[in-house]
Amino acid sequence: MTAPRLRLGVLTDLHLAPLPQPRRGWHNAYDYEGSLPRLHRALEAFAGAAVDLVAILGDLTEHGDPETISSAVGDLARRSPAPVLVVPGNHDLHVGGSDLADAAASSGGRVRQAGWAPVEVAGIDVFGVAATRRDRGAYLAAPPAAAAGGSGPAVVLSHFPVLDLEDELRGRGFKYSGNLADRAGLAAFLADLGRPLVVLGGHLHVRRALAEGAILQLMFPAQIEPPHEHAIVDVTGGPEPQAAYRTVPVDGSWDGLELPLFSPAEATWAYREGVWREAQPSVRTSGPERSRSAS
């Protein structure tokens, strides 16, 4: 029997907003004018890669206003080559809290907000951390008491990191955009599921692959700032599950910038004896990359 394989096209932190916008940035300057065209080019690339699912890992919008959320979800519904699963980011929750879920529910099934009820795509379960906002800017995952059972590999879409990276990023001299208030509880909940998990995240605007036991966390850079990457992720089941990713800069010129890219542009990981390990070690990035223009 052929092992199930799920191919995802991954985008995060697009920060779509009405134009013009004031100058903003995080690690590097934001490019609001290019965000929507980059989304369209990434979706075209996903069509060429024959993805089974497009995953939007939060901060689809800058301000979380209903008009921009509705427009962005409508654009995804019309242009995506595959079904779309989204999770909210902190920026999507600025105004309301349910606007992203409401817009997805009105998309005719092309766009859905992922949650703790798994969606099976190409034989692989996909969960989503639909975080909520609490007082004083705290965000919670609030996982259920128990999740649906399963033994094969599963994908978890989360805007926020599950495995903490604050000390690493601050130690490298980069800003850290924060964790879920219940991050440790979420990590423990996921570890207790007893199955190999591939967590896809954004929020931190960095490229970083990190494994801890049965959890492989792949954090991806933001579309809104250099290097404007999207990613293709393959998750394969079977006796020895595997996860592979490759990242692609959509466009841009960013000579002289320090880019927060702390893991290789592509890598393959294998799950054996309860642990994820890099299967084909690459030349590992030891620190931020000194940038060059995209070709």
C-alpha positions, 0 to 999 in steps of 0.5 A: 500500500502506498504511504499517504503524502500531503503536499502543502503550499505555505504562506504566513504573515502577509499583512494585507492592508488598504493602501497607503500605509505608514512605514513599518517593519519588524526585522526589516522594512515592510512592503505593503504595496507588493504583498497582494501581487506576491500572494498571487505569484505564490498561488501560481507557484503552488499550482505548478507544484500541484499542492493538495492544500494551501495553508495560511499561518496567520496575520493575513491582514495588518489591522484585522478589519472586516473589509480587508479580511473579507477581500483577502479570503475572497481572493484566496477562494477565487485564485487558490489552486487547492482548498485553503486552511487558515488560522488567525494571527494576532493582527487578524484579531485586532478588531473582532475575533471571529471575522476571519472565521466568518469570512471563511464560512462564507467562501463556499467551502474553498477557505476554512478556518482550521481547528481541533477537529482534524481535516483529513487531506490526502490521508493526513490529519490537519489540525489548527490552533485558532488562538483567541485574544484575551485582555492586555494583549494575551493570546491563548490556544486553549486546547481541548481536554482531548483531541481526536485519536490517531497514530499516523503523522499529523500537521498542526497549523499555528501562527504562534510557536509551540516550541519556545525560541525566545532565548535563541532569537534574542541571543542572536540580536533579533526581536521576539514577537512573543508566545501564546500565554499557554504555550507550555500547556499547548506543547504538553498537550500536543506531546501527549497525543502520542503521534508524530506532529509537524507544526507549521508556524509564522509570527516570528518572521524567521526561518527555523526548523526545530525538533523536540521528541515527536514535535517537528516545528517549522517556522517560516519567514513573513511574506511582508518583509524580506526575503518574502518567502513561501514554502512547499512542505511534504508530509509522508506517512507509513512506517517511517514518516517523513517531512520535507520543506523547501522555501522560495523567495517570491521576489525582492531586492534586499542587498545588505540586510540581515535576514533571520534565516537560521535553518537551511532553505530546504531539508528533510526530516525522518521520524524514528523511535519517537523522535524527529531527526534531520534525514539529510543534513544540510549545510546549516545556517549558523546565524542570520544570512547576509542577504543578496538580491533574489534572482 
